[in-house]
Amino acid sequence: EMQERIAGLLSSQQCKLLNVSTFHSLGMRMLREEANEVGLKKKFSIFDAGDSGKILHEIIGSSGKDALFRAQQRISLWKNALLSPEQALDAAENEWEKQMALVYASYQDTLLAYQAVDFDDLILQPVKLCQNHPEVLDKWRNRIRYMLVDEYQDTNTAQYTLVKLLVGVMGQFTAVGDDDQSIYAWRGAKPENMALLKQDFHNLKVVKLEQNYRSTSRILKAANAVIENNPHIFDKKLWSDKGHGESIRVITCLNDDDEAERV
């Protein structure tokens, strides 16, 4: 959708100068070009959750969906936090986490044997690549002259580290985000990454987008009342020119299905 919008705003020649991608597709592009540096063939495979689950099923020997899901989530969170199997073992807080760290090690060995990566590796491996190969980092910094990152409140440690590496000391980038809209902490997102921007980039300029174009004033006031006790990284005062709006009704629903029907 972003590519289509940009195509409507710029000439085809200007569009060629832009790369619009997710973090994962950018990471994949980097790994395809630099595969040799991380011990992969250029035509490595990318395993989805189903493929990863099959490998973990063989390692764990459990057919229980809950056990596999917990293992996948634990390994994913470790990868998003940039922890290797060895570091995960050192950081393990209980016997289950120690076992999962050993499973993580076997899982990574199996991926390498298959010449494959999972989705989390598409961020983790480019970070390691940039950290361990300065010449590769310089190449990608020169290629990505300016970066704009949307939905910044949903970045995890690995994604934030990749941004820091690619923008370097020049810090030529824009981060767009709202810490009050962070909903992905369960999969490793860290809205506090927005606070780290102040710490890591001393020339940071904060531009507050406080006008709301969707809602009436009454809706904004109600929403602010709900979230006013949340810790806020950047204080803001939302306003709207759409008038006061209708009164808000509170509806009690029988269950999830009933709620969905009402909505």
C-alpha positions as CSV (number, residue, x, y, z in Angstrom):
1,E,0.0,0.0,0.0
2,M,2.8,2.4,0.8
3,Q,4.5,1.7,-2.5
4,E,1.3,2.4,-4.3
5,R,0.8,5.7,-2.5
6,I,4.4,6.8,-3.2
7,A,4.0,5.8,-6.9
8,G,1.1,8.3,-7.1
9,L,3.1,11.1,-5.5
10,L,6.5,10.7,-7.3
11,S,7.8,10.1,-10.8
12,S,9.0,6.7,-11.8
13,Q,12.6,7.9,-11.7
14,Q,12.2,9.2,-8.2
15,C,10.6,6.0,-7.1
16,K,13.7,4.0,-8.2
17,L,15.7,5.9,-5.6
18,L,13.5,4.6,-2.8
19,N,13.2,1.3,-1.0
20,V,9.9,0.6,0.8
21,S,10.0,-2.5,2.8
22,T,9.4,-4.2,6.1
23,F,12.2,-4.9,8.5
24,H,12.2,-8.5,7.5
25,S,12.3,-7.9,3.7
26,L,15.2,-5.5,4.2
27,G,17.0,-8.1,6.4
28,M,16.4,-10.7,3.7
29,R,17.9,-8.5,1.0
30,M,21.0,-7.9,3.1
31,L,21.4,-11.7,3.8
32,R,20.9,-12.6,0.1
33,E,23.7,-10.3,-0.9
34,E,26.0,-11.1,2.0
35,A,25.1,-14.8,2.5
36,N,28.7,-16.0,2.4
37,E,29.7,-13.8,5.4
38,V,27.2,-15.6,7.6
39,G,27.8,-19.2,6.4
40,L,24.8,-19.4,4.1
41,K,24.3,-20.0,0.4
42,K,22.6,-17.2,-1.5
43,K,19.6,-19.4,-2.2
44,F,19.0,-20.2,1.5
45,S,15.5,-21.2,2.6
46,I,13.2,-19.2,4.9
47,F,11.2,-21.3,7.3
48,D,7.8,-20.2,8.5
49,A,6.2,-21.0,11.9
50,G,5.0,-24.4,10.6
51,D,8.5,-25.4,9.4
52,S,10.1,-24.3,12.6
53,G,7.5,-26.2,14.6
54,K,8.3,-29.4,12.8
55,I,12.0,-29.0,13.7
56,L,11.2,-28.2,17.3
57,H,8.8,-31.2,17.4
58,E,11.7,-33.5,16.4
59,I,14.1,-31.9,19.0
60,I,11.6,-31.8,21.9
61,G,9.8,-35.0,21.1
62,S,6.5,-33.6,22.2
63,S,3.4,-33.5,20.2
64,G,1.6,-31.1,22.5
65,K,0.8,-27.8,20.7
66,D,1.1,-25.8,23.9
67,A,4.7,-27.1,24.5
68,L,5.7,-26.3,21.0
69,F,4.1,-22.9,21.1
70,R,5.9,-22.0,24.3
71,A,9.2,-23.2,22.9
72,Q,8.8,-21.2,19.7
73,Q,7.8,-18.1,21.6
74,R,10.7,-18.4,24.1
75,I,13.3,-18.8,21.3
76,S,11.7,-16.0,19.3
77,L,12.0,-13.6,22.3
78,W,15.6,-14.6,22.8
79,K,16.4,-13.8,19.2
80,N,14.5,-10.5,19.3
81,A,16.6,-9.6,22.3
82,L,19.8,-10.6,20.4
83,L,20.7,-13.5,22.7
84,S,22.6,-16.4,21.3
85,P,21.9,-20.0,22.7
86,E,25.0,-19.6,25.0
87,Q,23.8,-16.3,26.3
88,A,20.3,-17.6,26.7
89,L,21.6,-20.5,28.8
90,D,23.6,-18.1,31.0
91,A,20.4,-15.9,31.4
92,A,18.1,-18.8,32.1
93,E,16.1,-18.2,35.3
94,N,14.7,-21.8,35.8
95,E,15.2,-25.4,34.7
96,W,12.6,-25.0,31.8
97,E,14.5,-22.1,30.4
98,K,17.8,-24.0,30.6
99,Q,16.2,-26.9,28.7
100,M,14.8,-24.4,26.1
101,A,18.3,-22.8,25.7
102,L,19.7,-26.3,24.8
103,V,16.8,-26.8,22.4
104,Y,17.6,-23.4,20.9
105,A,21.1,-24.5,20.3
106,S,20.0,-27.7,18.5
107,Y,17.4,-25.7,16.6
108,Q,20.0,-23.3,15.2
109,D,22.3,-26.2,14.3
110,T,19.4,-27.8,12.4
111,L,18.6,-24.6,10.6
112,L,22.2,-24.2,9.5
113,A,22.3,-27.8,8.3
114,Y,19.2,-27.1,6.2
115,Q,20.8,-23.8,4.9
116,A,17.7,-22.1,6.3
117,V,16.7,-19.2,8.5
118,D,13.5,-18.4,10.3
119,F,11.7,-15.0,10.4
120,D,13.5,-13.8,13.5
121,D,16.9,-14.6,11.9
122,L,16.0,-12.1,9.1
123,I,16.7,-9.4,11.7
124,L,19.2,-11.2,14.0
125,Q,21.6,-12.3,11.3
126,P,21.9,-8.8,9.6
127,V,22.6,-7.3,13.0
128,K,25.4,-9.8,13.6
129,L,26.6,-9.2,10.0
130,C,26.9,-5.5,10.6
131,Q,28.5,-5.9,14.0
132,N,31.2,-8.3,12.8
133,H,31.9,-7.0,9.3
134,P,32.6,-3.2,9.3
135,E,33.1,-3.1,5.5
136,V,29.6,-4.6,5.0
137,L,28.2,-2.1,7.4
138,D,29.8,0.8,5.5
139,K,28.4,-0.5,2.2
140,W,24.8,-0.6,3.5
141,R,25.2,2.7,5.3
142,N,26.2,4.3,2.0
143,R,23.3,2.6,0.2
144,I,20.7,3.7,2.8
145,R,21.4,7.4,2.9
146,Y,18.2,8.2,4.9
147,M,15.7,6.0,6.7
148,L,12.2,6.5,7.8
149,V,10.8,4.0,10.3
150,D,7.0,3.8,10.9
151,E,5.2,2.3,13.9
152,Y,8.4,2.8,15.9
153,Q,6.7,1.8,19.2
154,D,6.5,-1.8,17.9
155,T,10.2,-2.3,17.3
156,N,12.1,-4.8,19.4
157,T,15.7,-4.8,20.5
158,A,17.0,-6.5,17.4
159,Q,15.2,-4.0,15.1
160,Y,16.3,-1.0,17.1
161,T,19.9,-2.2,17.0
162,L,19.7,-2.6,13.2
163,V,18.4,0.9,12.8
164,K,21.2,2.3,15.0
165,L,23.8,0.4,13.0
166,L,22.5,1.5,9.6
167,V,22.1,5.2,10.4
168,G,25.4,5.4,12.3
169,V,26.6,8.6,14.1
170,M,25.1,10.8,11.4
171,G,21.7,9.7,12.6
172,Q,19.9,10.7,9.4
173,F,16.5,9.1,10.0
174,T,12.9,9.8,11.1
175,A,11.0,7.6,13.6
176,V,7.3,7.8,13.6
177,G,5.5,6.3,16.6
178,D,3.1,6.6,19.5
179,D,4.0,4.8,22.8
180,D,0.3,4.8,23.7
181,Q,-0.4,2.5,20.7
182,S,2.1,-0.2,21.6
183,I,0.3,-3.6,21.6
184,Y,3.1,-6.0,20.7
185,A,5.0,-6.4,23.9
186,W,4.0,-10.1,24.0
187,R,6.2,-10.7,21.0
188,G,9.2,-8.6,22.1
189,A,8.2,-5.0,21.1
190,K,9.7,-2.4,23.4
191,P,8.0,1.0,23.4
192,E,10.8,2.2,25.6
193,N,12.9,2.2,22.4
194,M,11.3,5.6,21.8
195,A,12.9,6.9,25.1
196,L,16.3,5.5,24.0
197,L,16.2,7.8,21.0
198,K,16.8,10.7,23.3
199,Q,19.7,8.9,24.9
200,D,21.3,7.6,21.7
201,F,20.8,10.6,19.4
202,H,21.5,13.8,21.2
203,N,20.4,16.0,18.2
204,L,16.9,14.4,18.3
205,K,14.2,16.8,17.3
206,V,10.7,15.8,18.5
207,V,7.7,16.8,16.4
208,K,4.4,16.1,18.0
209,L,1.5,15.3,15.7
210,E,-1.3,16.2,18.1
211,Q,-4.2,16.8,15.7
212,N,-6.5,13.8,15.3
213,Y,-8.2,13.5,11.9
214,R,-10.4,10.6,12.6
215,S,-12.3,11.2,15.9
216,T,-14.5,13.7,17.6
217,S,-13.4,15.5,20.7
218,R,-15.6,13.4,23.0
219,I,-13.9,10.2,21.8
220,L,-10.4,11.7,22.3
221,K,-11.3,12.7,25.8
222,A,-12.7,9.3,26.7
223,A,-9.6,7.6,25.2
224,N,-7.3,9.9,27.1
225,A,-9.2,9.1,30.4
226,V,-8.6,5.4,29.8
227,I,-4.9,5.7,29.2
228,E,-4.0,8.7,31.5
229,N,-2.4,6.4,34.1
230,N,-0.1,4.8,31.6
231,P,3.6,5.8,31.7
232,H,4.1,8.3,28.9
233,I,7.4,8.7,27.1
234,F,6.3,11.8,25.3
235,D,3.4,13.9,26.7
236,K,0.9,15.1,24.1
237,K,-2.5,16.8,24.0
238,L,-4.6,15.4,21.2
239,W,-7.3,17.6,19.6
240,S,-9.8,17.4,16.8
241,D,-11.7,19.9,14.7
242,K,-14.6,17.4,14.1
243,G,-16.7,18.8,16.9
244,H,-17.8,17.5,20.2
245,G,-19.5,14.4,18.8
246,E,-22.3,12.1,20.0
247,S,-22.5,10.7,23.5
248,I,-20.6,7.5,24.2
249,R,-22.7,4.5,25.0
250,V,-21.5,1.6,27.2
251,I,-22.7,-1.7,26.0
252,T,-22.5,-5.0,27.8
253,C,-22.2,-8.1,25.6
254,L,-22.9,-11.7,26.3
255,N,-19.6,-13.0,24.9
256,D,-16.9,-12.4,22.2
257,D,-19.2,-13.4,19.3
258,D,-22.0,-11.1,20.5
259,E,-19.5,-8.3,20.9
260,A,-18.2,-8.8,17.3
261,E,-21.8,-8.7,16.0
262,R,-22.5,-5.5,17.9
263,V,-19.4,-3.9,16.4
